[in-house]
Every structure is written in structure tokens, then in C-alpha cells.
């Protein structure tokens, strides 16, 4: 804790932005989690993966990650700690930038891509573009996260912080609020824009009630001085209402991946500080935080029916593992 306050003092020197110091002080006020506060609790599985994002387990137990800058889907051999390229995503000579991924009931990997929209990848490496336009006929915005966002009814929720996909010019902004959230309706085979007007929406999760009905959509906004987690009530397939702030992190946090455990706690990765925050089931302020042994944490996933938690990061381009105190919330592909 003392080192945190010292870091705050150092960050304030020469800075004219009072919010930087304010955010740092807010961080120091969040207590350390009771477990996993030492670097020794984290195990590096593989490094050098090439901008890894969005680890995902398929129903047959395989683990994959996206390689954002290389446009690749990589298969991870956990036993031998190696990775192999499953496929490079390219359409008409345009190489993709895969960010989010999730598994369906048929062991297909659904990929949210910055340049190619929504894709479905088979485990033999073949793939197809599922959607390049939304239900209104507009070009889809560049997609980002869909980790943990198949709801239990099979609808897919996706954040889209970028401008229109290729062949349009790549567009992103940390200041302009043109980011959106989409939902792919499994029944109608349509991609619907459900909300818009956010500065770089990123990690996203769905909460369900005791009967398995999707009831709450929660997503992070990466670039925002107040660093909120937004939520909407889910009232039907790809239908939402009642926008509200669900939780808040220290000011100027750069939020990336989100994940839920079986107790309803929300795990949040902060990209720049190397911090993992934990929120209780009702949101608000973080219950506690964990200092990670690396910076630039991106996404997280639980091993099915386990408390093993894997996370990707960009400092060493690595995949890491810890054991959390609870099992992960079941994914869609685990429910049947």
C-alpha cells in the first residue's frame, strides 16, 4: 500500500492534470484481494504469442486465442506450452484484426474482428463472414469484444468501438463517442445495433437469473475519465432498456476484458496499470484489486467448470494462469 502512495506522488510531479493524481489516489483506496496478491501466484504458460486477445475454450476442451496484429487464430497446446496458427483471417486480400472470440454449441469459434466484422471459424481453420451489415443495412462498425457474451439463449452481444469495417478507412477515437453495441440474433440471423454513443466500448458480459434467462448487459468504456461500467436491462432477444452506470473504477482507468465468476462477481482488467479489479454482484465500487506481474492485460477466461483463470497480455504477449477462489460462470457452450 505504501508503494502505491509513493507511485501517486511520483505521478503528480510535473503533471498539470489533477485527474491523474485523483485516479491514482482512488486506486490506492481499493484494498488488495485476500488471495493472489504476489507475483508467485501467477504462472506464465506461453509468451511471444503476438498481441494475444480473447482466450476461449471450445466444448471439446481446446483453447484458442486471437492474435490481434497478425490477423490469426492460434490453438494453444497447454500440455506442451506451445501454440500453432489455426488460420489467418483474410477476405479479398484484406487481413483481419481479430479481437473477441466465443464458442457455440457446435464447437465453432465466433470472432469479432476490427476490419472484417463478425466471423464464424471452424476448428479445421475454415471460416465465413457472418455479418458485414446490420439489420438496417448499414455497414457494421469494427468489432472488439464478445468474450463471455453468448447469452444462454444463443444470442451474441458484441462491442464495436471502431468506425465502419474494411474496405473503409480504419477509424478509432479516444475522444469521439461513436462506439456501439451489437447483438446477433440467432433466430432471425440478424445483427442488430442495440445502442450507440460511447467512447470505445470494450469488454462485455451478460448476467442471467436463476432460471438461465439473460437479464443484464454490462460493458466497459475504455477511454473515459470517470471510467464507468455501463449496464442495460435485457427485456427480450437482442432487446435492452434502462441505461445506467453499473460500476466505476478509478479515474482514467483504461478498461479491457471482463469476466464473471459463479458467485456473480465481475473481474475487470485495467490495461495500463497492470491491475485486476473485482466487483461484487451489484456493482458500485471495486471490492478489491490484484496487482498483476505484467502490464497491458487484455482478456480472461475460466477453464470450464473450474477456478482456473487464464488471461492474455501485451507486455510479453503472454498467456498466464492463476487459481481464483470461485469457479467461472458457465459459458453458453457449457450449458447443454
C-alpha positions as CSV (number, residue, x, y, z in Angstrom):
1,X,0.0,0.0,0.0
2,X,2.8,2.4,0.8
3,X,4.4,1.8,-2.6
4,X,1.1,2.8,-4.2
5,X,1.0,6.1,-2.4
6,X,4.6,6.7,-3.4
7,X,3.8,6.0,-7.1
8,X,0.9,8.5,-6.8
9,X,3.3,11.1,-5.5
10,X,5.7,10.4,-8.4
11,X,2.9,10.6,-11.0
12,X,1.9,14.0,-9.7
13,X,5.3,15.6,-10.2
14,X,5.3,17.8,-13.3
15,X,1.7,16.9,-14.2
16,X,-0.9,19.6,-14.7
17,X,-3.8,17.2,-14.8
18,X,-5.3,16.8,-11.4
19,X,-7.4,13.9,-12.5
20,X,-4.2,11.8,-12.9
21,X,-3.4,12.2,-9.2
22,X,-7.1,11.8,-8.3
23,X,-7.3,8.5,-10.2
24,X,-4.1,7.2,-8.6
25,X,-5.4,8.0,-5.1
26,X,-8.7,6.3,-5.9
27,X,-6.7,3.2,-6.9
28,X,-4.8,3.2,-3.6
29,X,-8.0,3.2,-1.6
30,X,-9.1,-0.1,-3.2
31,X,-7.9,-2.8,-0.8
32,X,-5.9,-5.8,-2.1
33,X,-7.8,-9.0,-2.6
34,X,-7.1,-11.6,0.1
35,X,-5.6,-14.0,-2.4
36,X,-3.3,-13.8,-5.4
37,X,-1.5,-10.6,-4.4
38,X,2.0,-11.9,-5.1
39,X,3.7,-12.4,-8.5
40,X,4.4,-16.1,-7.5
41,X,0.7,-16.8,-7.7
42,X,0.7,-16.2,-11.4
43,X,2.1,-18.8,-13.8
44,X,3.3,-17.9,-17.3
45,X,2.2,-20.6,-19.7
46,X,3.4,-19.2,-23.1
47,X,4.9,-15.9,-24.2
48,X,5.6,-14.4,-27.6
49,X,2.1,-15.1,-28.9
50,X,1.8,-11.9,-30.9
51,X,-0.7,-9.4,-29.4
52,X,-2.9,-12.1,-27.9
53,X,-6.5,-11.4,-27.0
54,X,-9.7,-13.3,-26.0
55,X,-8.7,-16.8,-24.9
56,X,-11.6,-19.2,-25.4
57,X,-12.3,-22.8,-24.6
58,X,-14.3,-24.9,-27.0
59,X,-16.7,-27.7,-26.0
60,X,-14.1,-30.4,-26.8
61,X,-11.6,-28.8,-24.5
62,X,-9.4,-26.9,-26.9
63,X,-8.1,-23.5,-26.1
64,X,-7.7,-20.7,-28.7
65,X,-6.6,-17.1,-28.7
66,X,-6.7,-14.4,-31.3
67,X,-3.5,-12.7,-32.4
68,X,-4.8,-9.2,-33.0
69,X,-2.0,-7.6,-35.1
70,X,-1.2,-10.8,-37.1
71,X,-4.8,-11.5,-38.0
72,X,-4.5,-15.0,-36.7
73,X,-6.4,-17.5,-34.6
74,X,-4.0,-19.6,-32.6
75,X,-4.5,-23.0,-31.0
76,X,-2.9,-23.4,-27.6
77,X,-1.3,-26.7,-26.5
78,X,-1.4,-26.3,-22.7
79,X,0.3,-29.6,-22.0
80,X,3.4,-28.8,-24.1
81,X,3.1,-25.0,-23.8
82,X,3.1,-24.3,-27.5
83,X,0.9,-22.5,-30.0
84,X,0.1,-23.1,-33.6
85,X,-1.7,-20.9,-36.1
86,X,-5.1,-22.4,-36.9
87,X,-5.9,-19.8,-39.6
88,X,-5.1,-16.3,-40.8
89,X,-8.3,-14.3,-41.3
90,X,-8.3,-12.7,-44.7
91,X,-11.1,-11.7,-47.1
92,X,-10.4,-10.4,-50.6
93,X,-6.8,-9.7,-49.7
94,X,-7.7,-7.8,-46.6
95,X,-6.2,-9.3,-43.4
96,X,-8.4,-9.1,-40.3
97,X,-7.7,-7.9,-36.8
98,X,-9.5,-10.4,-34.6
99,X,-10.2,-9.2,-31.1
100,X,-13.1,-11.1,-29.4
101,X,-13.9,-14.8,-29.6
102,X,-16.6,-17.2,-28.2
103,X,-17.6,-20.8,-28.8
104,X,-21.1,-22.0,-29.8
105,X,-22.8,-25.4,-29.3
106,X,-21.3,-26.8,-32.4
107,X,-17.7,-26.0,-31.4
108,X,-17.4,-23.1,-33.9
109,X,-15.5,-20.1,-32.8
110,X,-17.3,-16.8,-33.3
111,X,-14.9,-13.9,-33.8
112,X,-15.4,-10.2,-33.5
113,X,-13.0,-8.5,-35.9
114,X,-11.9,-4.9,-36.2
115,X,-11.7,-5.0,-40.0
116,X,-13.9,-7.9,-41.1
117,X,-16.9,-7.7,-38.8
118,X,-18.5,-10.9,-37.4
119,X,-16.9,-14.2,-38.4
120,X,-17.5,-17.9,-37.7
121,X,-14.4,-20.1,-37.6
122,X,-14.4,-23.9,-37.7
123,X,-11.8,-25.9,-35.9
124,X,-10.4,-27.1,-39.2
125,X,-9.4,-23.4,-39.9
126,X,-12.1,-22.6,-42.5
127,X,-14.3,-19.5,-41.8
128,X,-17.0,-17.3,-43.1
129,X,-18.2,-13.7,-42.7
130,X,-21.5,-13.9,-40.9
131,X,-22.3,-10.2,-41.0
132,X,-20.8,-7.1,-42.7
133,X,-24.1,-5.1,-42.5
134,X,-26.5,-4.7,-39.7
135,X,-30.3,-5.2,-39.7
136,X,-30.8,-1.7,-41.0
137,X,-28.5,-2.3,-44.0
138,X,-25.7,-0.1,-42.6
139,X,-22.0,-1.2,-42.7
140,X,-21.0,-2.8,-39.5
141,X,-18.6,-1.0,-37.3
142,X,-15.3,-2.6,-36.4
143,X,-16.0,-5.1,-33.6
144,X,-14.0,-5.8,-30.5
145,X,-15.0,-8.0,-27.6
146,X,-17.5,-10.8,-27.4
147,X,-15.8,-12.9,-24.7
148,X,-18.4,-14.4,-22.5
149,X,-21.2,-12.8,-24.4
150,X,-23.3,-15.5,-25.9
151,X,-26.3,-15.4,-23.6
152,X,-27.9,-18.7,-22.7
153,X,-30.5,-18.3,-25.4
154,X,-27.7,-18.2,-28.0
155,X,-27.7,-14.5,-28.9
156,X,-24.3,-12.9,-29.2
157,X,-23.5,-9.5,-27.7
158,X,-20.6,-7.5,-29.2
159,X,-18.9,-4.2,-28.6
160,X,-17.9,-2.1,-31.6
161,X,-15.6,0.8,-30.8
162,X,-14.3,1.5,-34.3
163,X,-15.6,3.0,-37.5
164,X,-17.0,1.0,-40.4
165,X,-15.1,-2.2,-41.4
166,X,-12.9,-2.7,-44.5
167,X,-12.7,-1.6,-47.2
168,X,-13.5,1.7,-45.3
169,X,-10.5,3.5,-43.8
170,X,-9.7,2.3,-40.3
171,X,-11.1,4.7,-37.7
172,X,-10.8,4.8,-33.9
173,X,-11.0,7.5,-31.3
174,X,-10.4,8.1,-27.6
175,X,-12.5,11.2,-27.6
176,X,-15.4,10.8,-30.1
177,X,-18.4,8.9,-28.8
178,X,-19.3,6.8,-31.9
179,X,-18.8,3.4,-30.4
180,X,-21.8,0.9,-30.4
181,X,-23.0,-2.4,-29.1
182,X,-24.5,-5.0,-31.4
183,X,-26.4,-8.2,-30.8
184,X,-26.6,-11.1,-33.2
185,X,-30.0,-12.7,-33.1
186,X,-29.6,-16.5,-33.5
187,X,-33.2,-17.0,-34.5
188,X,-33.5,-14.2,-37.1
189,X,-29.9,-14.4,-38.3
190,X,-29.6,-10.6,-38.0
191,X,-27.0,-8.3,-36.4
192,X,-28.8,-5.5,-34.6
193,X,-27.2,-2.3,-33.3
194,X,-28.8,-2.0,-29.8
195,X,-27.1,1.1,-28.5
196,X,-24.5,3.7,-29.6
197,X,-22.8,6.9,-28.5
198,X,-19.9,5.5,-26.3
199,X,-16.2,6.3,-26.3
200,X,-14.6,3.0,-27.2
201,X,-16.9,0.3,-25.6
202,X,-14.8,-2.7,-24.8
203,X,-15.2,-5.8,-22.5
204,X,-18.8,-7.1,-22.2
205,X,-20.7,-9.7,-20.2
206,X,-24.3,-10.9,-19.7
207,X,-25.8,-11.8,-16.3
208,X,-28.6,-14.4,-16.0
209,X,-31.2,-15.1,-13.4
210,X,-31.6,-18.4,-11.5
211,X,-33.6,-19.8,-14.4
212,X,-30.9,-19.1,-17.0
213,X,-32.7,-16.1,-18.5
214,X,-30.5,-13.2,-19.6
215,X,-31.3,-10.1,-17.5
216,X,-28.4,-7.7,-17.5
217,X,-25.9,-6.5,-20.1
218,X,-22.7,-4.9,-18.7
219,X,-19.9,-3.4,-20.7
220,X,-16.8,-1.3,-20.1
221,X,-15.9,2.0,-21.8
222,X,-12.1,2.2,-22.2
223,X,-11.4,5.9,-22.6
224,X,-13.3,7.9,-20.1
225,X,-12.0,10.0,-17.2
226,X,-14.8,8.6,-15.0
227,X,-14.2,5.0,-16.2
228,X,-17.7,3.7,-15.9
229,X,-19.1,0.2,-16.4
230,X,-22.5,0.7,-18.2
231,X,-25.5,-1.7,-17.9
232,X,-28.8,-2.2,-19.6
233,X,-31.7,-4.5,-18.6
234,X,-32.3,-7.3,-21.2
235,X,-36.0,-7.5,-21.9
236,X,-36.0,-9.9,-24.8
237,X,-33.8,-11.4,-27.6
238,X,-31.4,-8.5,-28.5
239,X,-33.7,-6.0,-26.7
240,X,-32.4,-3.7,-24.0
241,X,-33.6,-0.7,-21.9
242,X,-32.8,1.3,-18.8
243,X,-29.2,2.6,-19.4
244,X,-27.4,3.1,-16.1
245,X,-23.9,3.2,-14.6
246,X,-23.3,-0.2,-13.0
247,X,-19.8,0.4,-11.6
248,X,-17.0,2.8,-11.5
249,X,-13.2,2.4,-11.5
250,X,-10.5,4.9,-10.5
251,X,-10.5,7.9,-12.8
252,X,-8.6,7.5,-16.1
253,X,-8.6,3.7,-15.9
254,X,-8.2,2.0,-19.4
255,X,-10.5,-0.9,-19.1
256,X,-10.3,-4.0,-21.3
257,X,-11.5,-7.6,-20.5
258,X,-14.4,-8.6,-18.2
259,X,-15.4,-11.9,-16.8
260,X,-17.9,-13.3,-14.3
261,X,-17.4,-15.9,-11.7
262,X,-20.2,-18.3,-10.4
263,X,-20.9,-16.0,-7.5
264,X,-21.7,-13.1,-9.8
265,X,-18.5,-11.2,-9.1
266,X,-17.2,-9.3,-12.0
267,X,-13.5,-9.4,-12.8
268,X,-12.1,-6.4,-14.7
269,X,-8.7,-5.9,-16.3
270,X,-7.1,-2.5,-16.4
271,X,-4.8,-2.3,-19.4
272,X,-2.2,0.4,-18.4
273,X,-1.6,-0.1,-14.7
274,X,-1.4,-3.9,-14.5
275,X,-4.4,-4.1,-12.2
276,X,-7.2,-6.6,-11.9
277,X,-10.3,-5.3,-10.1
278,X,-13.1,-7.4,-8.6
279,X,-16.7,-6.0,-8.2
280,X,-19.4,-7.6,-6.2
281,X,-22.6,-8.9,-7.9
282,X,-24.3,-5.4,-7.5
283,X,-21.5,-3.3,-8.9
284,X,-20.7,0.1,-7.4
285,X,-17.0,0.4,-6.5
286,X,-14.5,-2.4,-6.7
287,X,-14.4,-4.8,-3.7
288,X,-10.7,-5.3,-4.1
289,X,-7.8,-5.4,-6.6
290,X,-4.9,-7.5,-7.6
291,X,-1.5,-6.2,-8.8
292,X,-0.6,-8.3,-11.9
293,X,3.1,-9.2,-12.7
294,X,2.7,-7.6,-16.1
295,X,1.1,-4.6,-17.8
296,X,-1.4,-4.5,-20.7
297,X,-3.7,-7.2,-19.6
298,X,-6.4,-7.8,-22.3
299,X,-8.8,-10.7,-21.8
300,X,-9.7,-13.5,-19.4
301,X,-11.4,-16.9,-19.5
302,X,-12.1,-19.7,-17.0
303,X,-11.4,-23.3,-17.7
304,X,-14.9,-24.9,-18.0
305,X,-16.2,-26.0,-14.6
306,X,-13.0,-24.8,-12.9
307,X,-11.5,-22.0,-10.9
308,X,-8.5,-21.9,-13.3
309,X,-8.4,-18.4,-14.8
310,X,-6.3,-17.7,-17.9
311,X,-5.5,-14.2,-19.1
312,X,-3.7,-12.6,-22.1
313,X,-1.5,-9.6,-22.0
314,X,0.6,-7.5,-24.5
315,X,3.7,-6.6,-22.4
316,X,5.2,-10.1,-23.0
317,X,2.5,-11.2,-25.4
318,X,1.8,-13.9,-22.9
319,X,-0.8,-16.3,-21.6
320,X,-0.9,-16.6,-17.8
321,X,-2.8,-18.7,-15.3
322,X,-4.0,-18.3,-11.7
323,X,-6.4,-20.1,-9.5
324,X,-9.4,-17.9,-8.5
325,X,-11.4,-18.5,-5.3
326,X,-14.5,-19.3,-7.3
327,X,-15.3,-21.2,-10.5
328,X,-16.2,-19.2,-13.6
329,X,-19.8,-18.5,-14.7
330,X,-20.8,-21.2,-17.2
331,X,-20.4,-20.2,-20.8
332,X,-23.2,-20.8,-23.4
333,X,-21.3,-23.8,-24.8
334,X,-21.2,-25.4,-21.3
335,X,-25.0,-25.1,-20.7
336,X,-26.2,-28.1,-22.9
